[in-house]
Amino acid sequence: MIPAIDFAAPTRYAALPPRSSERFARPRVAPSPRGEQVHTQDGRELVLRPIEAGDVAAMQRCFTRLSPEDIRRRFLHAMSELPAPMAQRLCRIDPALETACVLMDESEQPAEMRGVGRIYVDEATDSAEFSVLVEQDWSRRGLGALLMQRLVDDCRRRGLAELWGYVLLENRPMLQLCRELGFTQRMMPDEPGTAQITLKL
């Protein structure tokens, strides 16, 4: 069984390339006993750490703050709520086949989840499917890029050959981010308006 990744460890891989627009400034990241402290350019602080079984309530609260558009972009269909069994499943991962990291806002009590990134490993194809979500009020601060970089690093640590995901064509910020990371894009004939993006590792 592959051990869970230590997100506090320094990455061995190159940092993200500069973004195409200065407004997408990368946050500063520093080690912390709780995970990694993430400081955005506007002075806000989050903690980046692996997801925990006790994050169910925070995940459900995060879901209630998402717009219908955010939900459709993340789940690729409409959802009115995040049922407790689904939230529990998302928070209780199998580290041999999954990685999930969250951005927690500990300035609130209880702490609030502002973003989450995860992969699901397909051993048969030596690849992993990814998903990334950042709460709208915290977007455009490089946090999606930070989560994607951690997922890419984890896939390389696992020795996987490929990372891929489905993205709606209307989700231009995610498509732009993935292009900057080196992903290729192809249309899905059976899923109009959806692209499959792939990164060879």
Secondary structure, 3 states (H helix, E strand, C coil): CCCCCCCCCCCCCCCCCCCCCCCCCCCEEEEECCEEEEECCCCCEEEEEECCHHHHHHHHHHHHCCCHHHHHHHHCCCCCCCCHHHHHHHHCCCCCCEEEEEEEECCCCCCEEEEEEEEEEECCCCEEEEEEEECHHHCCCCHHHHHHHHHHHHHHHHCCCEEEEEEECCCHHHHHHHHHHCCEEEECCCCCCEEEEEEEC
